């Protein structure tokens, strides 16, 4: 005599029953086709909206990058102009100082000649 559930066949039968129960539960959890289609449409709508947002973000990033690039070139241009103006002013100052010095020496020479 054997105890129920201890023989090989009893265990096989228990496994089959457990598998059938699992399949029944899975089938109960499955959505009906109309509900599944509605969910798929919602998912597709969310995905397209996400893609649109990503495209918009990418376009905004590109525009921002272009604007920063333009601002940087403008800053560089202004800096170059300022440097050139500073250099020209320095050269003019040197010329003025030289002219003043030369005028001073010329005046001194003119006084000595009298």
C-alpha positions in Angstrom: 0.0 0.0 0.0 1.2 3.5 -0.8 0.4 6.9 0.6 -1.5 9.1 -2.0 0.8 11.6 -3.7 3.9 9.6 -3.2 4.0 7.5 -6.3 5.5 8.7 -9.6 2.1 8.7 -11.3 0.5 10.7 -8.5 3.2 13.3 -8.8 2.8 13.5 -12.6 -1.0 13.9 -12.1 -0.4 16.7 -9.6 2.0 18.4 -12.0 -0.6 18.2 -14.8 -3.3 19.7 -12.6 -1.0 22.5 -11.5 -0.1 23.2 -15.1 -3.8 23.3 -16.1 -4.6 25.6 -13.2 -1.8 27.9 -14.3 -3.1 28.0 -17.9 -6.6 28.7 -16.7 -5.4 31.7 -14.6 -3.3 33.0 -17.6 -6.4 32.7 -19.8 -8.5 34.6 -17.3 -5.9 37.4 -17.2 -5.8 37.7 -21.0 -7.6 40.7 -22.4 -10.4 40.4 -24.8 -9.5 41.5 -28.4 -11.4 44.7 -28.3 -9.7 45.8 -25.0 -6.4 44.7 -26.4 -6.9 46.7 -29.6 -7.9 49.8 -27.6 -4.8 49.5 -25.4 -2.6 49.1 -28.5 -4.1 52.3 -30.1 -3.5 54.2 -26.9 0.1 53.0 -26.8 0.6 53.9 -30.5 -0.8 57.4 -29.8 1.6 57.8 -26.8 4.5 56.7 -28.9 3.7 59.1 -31.7 3.3 62.0 -29.2 6.7 61.0 -27.6 8.3 61.0 -31.1 6.9 64.4 -31.8 8.2 65.8 -28.5 11.6 64.2 -29.2 11.7 65.8 -32.7 10.7 69.1 -31.2 13.4 68.9 -28.5 16.0 68.0 -31.2 15.0 71.0 -33.3 15.1 73.3 -30.3 18.6 71.9 -29.4 19.8 72.5 -32.9 18.3 76.0 -33.0 19.9 76.8 -29.6 23.3 75.4 -30.8 23.1 77.6 -34.0 22.2 80.6 -31.9 25.1 80.0 -29.5 27.4 79.6 -32.5 26.2 82.9 -34.0 26.6 84.7 -30.6 30.1 83.3 -30.3 31.1 84.5 -33.8 29.6 87.9 -33.0 31.6 88.1 -29.7 34.7 87.1 -31.6 34.1 89.7 -34.2 33.5 92.4 -31.6 36.6 91.3 -29.7 38.7 91.5 -32.9 37.3 95.0 -33.7 38.0 96.1 -30.1 41.6 94.7 -30.3 42.2 96.4 -33.6 40.8 99.7 -32.3 43.0 99.4 -29.2 46.0 98.6 -31.3 45.3 101.6 -33.6 44.8 103.9 -30.6 48.1 102.7 -29.1 49.9 103.4 -32.4 48.3 106.8 -32.6 49.3 107.6 -29.0 52.9 106.6 -29.9 52.8 108.8 -33.0 51.4 111.7 -30.9 54.1 111.3 -28.2 56.8 111.2 -30.9 55.4 114.2 -32.6 55.2 116.1 -29.3 58.8 115.1 -28.5 60.0 116.1 -31.9 58.1 119.4 -31.6 59.7 120.0 -28.2 63.2 119.3 -29.6 62.5 121.4 -32.6 61.4 124.3 -30.4 64.5 123.9 -28.3 66.7 124.0 -31.4 64.9 127.0 -32.7 65.5 128.9 -29.4 69.2 128.0 -29.5 69.6 129.2 -33.1 68.5 132.7 -32.2 
